[in-house]
Amino acid sequence: MNTAALSKPSRPAARTSRVLWHWESNVLFHRDEPICQFEPDRVVLREIRLRPGGESLIGGAGCPMGWRMFWGTHEPMICDSFETRADRDTAELLVHSHEKDQREHQQFRLTVRKTARGFEYEAHSSIEADADIFGRESKLEFMNFLPTWMTLPGLSGFEYMRAGTDPLRQTAEYQYYSFDAEWELGQRSLLPLNLLYLSSQSDIHLRPDGVIAAIHSPRGNPAVQLLGKTASHSCAFLCNAMWDLHLVNGEYAYARQQRVQGKPELREGERHEAHWRVFQLTEDESQAFRREGVVRRVSDAEAAERRFPALRLPLTRFDIAVNAQDHDPSRFFTPWMDDVERARIPAGLHMQRPHYEPGVCVWTTTDGEGCLQVETKTGRTAGWQLAGVNTIPLRVGVSYRISAETRTRDLAGEGAWLAAATADRDLGLRSAPVTEWTRSAVVRGTPDWTVLSVDVRLDRDIRLDRRVENRVRVALFHSGCGVSEFRRFRCEEIR
């Protein structure tokens, strides 16, 4: 298999002008131009180009396009066999794959053709699985849609570290997702990018043959269209961590909800199908999606509840809020969120999904300063961390000291501590294994304010799936019975 990046492809042998499509080492060419690459070992597509001569808009920069994903819940798919075909008008890819334990089998067919818009990728997928695969708190995801340039920062975090005047923020290449809404017939909806977990980002239903697109960038605006019956039995939700869209078979997502809604449960061996198309909007179409879209907003009550402090470098005093109703597309503030709560789980397993219980984690003030407070009465572990993968960037060859002050009150148990994990130990999208956090000293009992710190240094670039990830995740942990308070978070270069 040729795993070389498509930016420097091997030029195929000369071919007659009548042969427009051809495959070379799992790379699809249109004439002599590489269009996309299939990786059998990952069962993903990479470097997807949507216009002749254009750059990769999907599947680049370490973000491959998969059609059976949802990392952290399911095992990766294993390729049983695949076929590639090409003729004058179209190219095809047919893949048979299964999950490691053989409880899930999938067939995927991709047809690529050139139209007036550019290159269009039409996909059919079908899956058979044991019934309890969908009885878990998980989703049948048939496609993950992440534009290549969605999350790359427009400004380096180090500019803010040196200035020390603004919250760490990043400008995005795209500002919204725009989509043909099912419930608001006759209009399009705009979904602002936001780093908080908001109701507006979930339960997105498209009308039949509806389109959802990332807009508006001069690089180009990729879109996905749900075809046939797919829109009627599926939904989408926006991941607040990387702003990718998870397209799922909504009829079988979250079994408990489906029982309440009276929808049929999955039967063992039943086949489920999805049909969709990926393409690039024309400039006129992109302008129309932006102009005609109506912003999806959250209620005042939800905005008040989903209120979190923004990261500020080099010093965070927990005095600036990330506003859930702020739809300014030019900036995105990184919030601290109470999403690291976990049970006592065996070493090596990952932290559980976020679980919010009122009163456990509170953003408040103490001694006239903002602080993050944690109170538990059951002996469990809770805390705060920077949301999603929007963590702190690091420079190679520079040492950093990450610190915070903590004060505990009648804290019995393991105590309170600060922890950090670099991206290579963070496994990309998932929280780091419990045993792999670099931990500070631990405080317990009822001491006064105490400084907790860890030192971090990168001696080389961290590369995850073709992408440089020189960053560190930070968490403020509390475990036991009692109260912890954290204030004055710092990240400083110490060389």
N, C-alpha and C positions, 0 to 999 in steps of 0.2 A: 504494500500500500504506500502510495506517495503522500506523505504528510507535510510536504513543504508548503509554505504559505503561498497563496495564489498571487501575491504581489510580484513574485519572481518565478513564473511558471516555466517549465521546459517547453520550448516551442514544438508542437507536434509536427509530424512529417507533412510535407506539402500535399494538399488534397484538391480535388477538382472543385470548381466554384459551385457545383450542383449539390455538394455535401455541406449543409449548413451546420449540422449538429454532429458532434462526435465526443466520445469519452476517451480519456487518456489517463491511466493510473488513478481511476476514480474521480478525476477532475472532468467536469463537463465544459466543453468549448462550443462557442458559437462562432463559426469560421475559425479564426486563430485567437479569439479572445476567451480567457477563462471566465466562466459564469458562476460556478459554485463547486464545492468539493464535498464528497461523501466520505465519512470516516466510519468504516464498519465496526471498529473496536469500540467506538462510543455510540454508534447508531445515531449520528447527528449530521446536519449539514452546516458547512462553514462558508464564509466569504461569499455571501449571496449578493449578486449584482442584479439590479432591476432595470438598468438602462444600458444600452451599448456605450462603452467608453466611460461609464460611471464607476464610482467607488462602491465598495461593499457597504450596503445599508443595513443588512441583517447578517448575523452570524460571524461578525468580526470582533477584533479586540478581546478575544477570550470569552465571547458570549455566543456559543453555537446555538443553532435552532434545533430543538428536539421536539418530538411528537409523542413522547411518553416520558414525562419527567416527574415533577414534584419531588425534588431532592429532599432527603432526610426521612421520607415516609416509605418509599418503595426502593427496591434494589434496582440498579441500572439494568437496562435491557441488553440482552446478549444476542448478537446477530447469528442466526442459523444459516442463512443463505441470502444472496442478493444477486440481481441481474440488472444490467444496464443495456439500454437499447437506444438507437438513434436513427433518424431518417432525415429527409429534406425538411420536413415541417416541424417535427417535435423530437424531444428526447424523453426517455422514461427511466425511472428507477423503481425496482420492485424489491422490497425487503421483507423477509420473514425473521421474526425475533421472538425471544421469550425472556421471562424473568428467571433469575438464578434457580429458584426452587421449582420451576416448571409449572407453576400454578397460574401463569398468565402468558398468553400467546397472542402475537399481533402480526397483522399483515399491513404493510404500508405501500401505497403506489403513488409516485410523483410523476406528473407530466409537465414538461416545460415547453413553452411556445413563445414566439415573438409576436406581439400585437402592436397596435398604434401607440399604446402606453409605454411599451418596452418589453421586458421579459416577465412573463406571468408563470407562477408556480402553482399548479392545481394539485391538491392532495386528497387522497381517500385513505382513511385508516379504519381498521376494524380490529376488535379485541375480544377474546374469550378468556374468562377468568373464573376462578372459584368464587362462590358467592361471598365468602367472608372477606375477600379482598376489599369490597366496598362497604362492609359492615363496620370497618374501623372509622375513626374520625379523620378521614382523608378524602381525596378527590380522584376521580378518573380524569386526568389531564391529558387532552389530546394534542395540545400545542402550546408552546411557550413563545411569546412574541416580545422580543427585546431588540429595538433598533441599536445598531452598533454604537452610535454616539449619544445614547440617551443619558448616561450618567457621568460622562467625563467632565471634570470640573473646568469651568471657564477661567478661574483664578486659583493660584496655588494657595493652600492653607498657610504657607509660610509668610506670605505677604501680610496676612492678618496677625500671625504670631508676632511679627516685628512691629506692626502698627499698634496692635493691642487696643484698637478703638471700636471694632465692629465684631459682632458674632461671626464665627466661622461660617461661611456660606459659599454656595457654588451656583454658578449660572449654568443652565442646561441648554443643550443644543435645541431641544424641543420644549415647548411650554405646556402643551395640552395633548390629551387624546380626545379626538372628536369622533362621535359615533351616531349611527342611525338608531335612535332609541325605540324600543318596542312600546313602552307605556306612553311616551309622549309622541304619538303618531303625528306626522306632519312637521316635525322639527328635529333638529340635531342637538345633541348634548355635548358640552365641553367638560372634560374631566381634568381639573388642574392637578399638576404634580404636587404632592405633599408628602413629607416624611413622617406624618402621623398616621396612626390607624384610624380611618374615618369611615363612616357608613356610606358616604358618597362613592367610595372606591370599590365597593363590593356589589354583588347582585346586579351586574350590568347585563341587560338583555337586549339583544339586537332584534329588529324586525326581520322577517324573511329576506334572505339575500342581503342583509344589512352589512355595513362596512364600519370598521373602526380603524382610525389612522392616527399616527403621530404627526403633529403639526406644530410650528411651521418653520422649516429650516431650508436655507438655500442649498444645502447638500442634497435635498430630496426628501419626500415624505412617504414612507412606506405604509402600506395598509394591508389588512387581512379582511376577507369577506367570507361569511359563513353561508354556505350554499345548501339548497334543498331543504331538508327537514332539520338540518343541524341547528339552526338558530332557535327552533322551537323547543329543543330539549337540552340546551346548553346555556351557559352564562360565563361571564368573565369577571375577574377582579384584579385590581391594580395592586401590585406588591409595593409597599411603601419603602422597602429597602433599596431596590434597584430600579423601580418604575417599569418593571416588565409586566406584561399582561399574562395571567394564567387563564387559559381557555379550557373550561372543564365541562364534562357531561353533567349538567346541573340536575338532571333527573335522578342521578345516582350519587350525588354528593351529599355527605353528611346524612347518614341513614336515619338518625333520630329525627331530623327535620322532615325527612321525606315521609316518615310514618305519620307525623302530625298532619302533613299536607295531604295524606291519603294517596300518595303516588305508589305505583307498584314497586315491590322490592326486587332486587336482582336475583335471578335464578342461576344456579350453577350451570356453566357451559353456555350461557346465553351470549350472543354476539352483539356488540355495540359498535356503531359506526359514526364517523364524522367526515365531513366533506367541506373543504375550505380552499381559498385561493389567496395567494400573496402577490402583491404588485405595488407599483409606485404611482401615486396620484399625479395627474398633470398639474401644472401650476394653477390653471383655472379651477380645477376640482379642489385643490388645497385651499385656495382663497375662499371658495364657497363653504367648505367645511368650517373654516375659521369664522367667516362672516355670519353664517346662519346658526352657529352653535349658541346654546344657552347654558351658562355655567351651572353645573351641579353644586349646590351649596349645602352646608350642614346647618342644623338648627342652632339657635342661640344656646339652648340647653346643652347640646353636644359639644359646642365650642367651649363652653364653660367647663365641662367635664374633662375634655381632652386638652388640658392646659399644662404644658411642660416647659421647663427652663431650657434656654439655648446654650450651646457650647460657646465659650469665649476664650480665645487664646491670646497671650499665655496664661491669663488668670480668669477663671470663671467664678463669679460671686453669686451665681444663681439668682440674678435679679432681672433678667430679660426673658420674656415669654415668647414661645413659638405660637403664633396665632393660627388656629385651624380655619379661620375665615379670611386669612390674608391670601388673596389670589394673585399677588404681584408675581408675574412669571419671570421676573428678572433676578429673583434671588430665592434661595432655599436655605433655611437655617437648620442646623443640625441639633435635634433635641436630645436631652437626657430623658429616658423613659423607664418606667418601673416594669421592665419586661425580662428580668433575669431570675425571677422566682423559680425555684426548682425543688423537687423532693429529694430525699436521701436516695440517690441512685448509685448503682455500682460504678466503679472507676472505668473510664473509657466510653461510657454512654454519654450522649449529648443532653444538654438541658432541655427540659420539656417546653412545650409551646407556651407562649405568654398566658398567664392566668391572673386576672385582676380581681382583687378582693378589697373593697373599700376599707380604708383605714390602715392598711398594711404599710404602703409607701405614700408619703405626703410631701409635697413641696410647700415649705412654710418659711418662717423667719424665726431667728433666735438671736438674742443679744443685738438686735437691730440689723442683722445680716440675713440674706437668703441662705437656706440650707435644705438638704434633702434628708428627710427623717424616715426611719423604718422602725416599726413596732410590731413585734410578734409575741403571741402568748402560747403558741403550740410547739415551740422548739424548732420550727422549720427554718429554711434558708430563704432569704429574700434580698432585694437590693435594687440598684439602678445601673443602667449602662447606656452608652451612646447608641442611638437607634440604628438598627439594620447594619448595613456595611458602610455607613457614613461615619467612618472612624477617623482617627488622627493620622495625617500623612507624616512620614519620616524621611529624612535624607540619609543616604548611604554614607557611612564613615563619620557620622555625628552621634554623640551620646546624648541621651535625654533623661531627665529626671521627672517622673510623673508622680504627683503628690496631692494629698488632700488632708485637711484636718478633720479629726473625728472626736466625738465625745459620746460616751455611753452612759446609760443610767440603769443600774440594776440588771445588767446584761449577764445572764448565766448561760453557759453553753460554749460553743466554739468561739464566738466573739464577732468583732467587726474588723474588716480589712479591705485594702485596695488591691486590685488584681489587673494584670495586663496580659494580652496574648497577641503576638504578631500574626500576620495573615497566613503564613505558612503553617501555623499551628491552629489556625482558626477555620480551616477547611472552606474558605470562601464564604458561602451563604449561611452556614450553620454556626451556632455558638460553639466555642472551644470546649473540648472535653474537660471535665472538672479537674482532672489531674494535670492539665497542661497550662493552667494559668500561672504566671509568675506572680507570687504573692508577697505582700508587704508583711511587716510584723502585725500581730493580732492584738486587739484591745478588747478587754471585757471588764465587768464590774462597774464602778462608778468613778472613773478618772476624769480630770479636766481635759481641755482640748489637747490632742496629741497629733503630731504630724506622722502620717503614713506615707511611704514612698517606695517606688521601685525604679530601677534604672534599666533603660532599654537602648540597644545599639544594633544597627544593621551594618554588617561588613560587606554585603553584596545585595544586589537586587533580589527581591522575592518575586518569582514568576509562577503564576498559577494559570495553567491553560492558556499560554501565549500572552498573558497580560501581566504587566508589572504591578505588584500589589504591595508597595512599600508603605504599610500602614499598621497601626496598632489599635486593638479594641481594648477598651477600659471599662471596668466594672467596680462598683462599690458594694461590697457584700456584707451581709449581716446574718448570723446564724445563732439561734438560741431563743431564750425568753427574755424580753426586755426591750430597751429603746436604744437606737443609734442615731446620731446626727452627723452629717458630712457637710463641710463648707470649704471655701477657698481652694477649689481645684486648680492645679497648675500643671503645665507641661512646658519645660524649659530646656534649652540646650545647655549642656555642661561640658561638652567636648571632652 
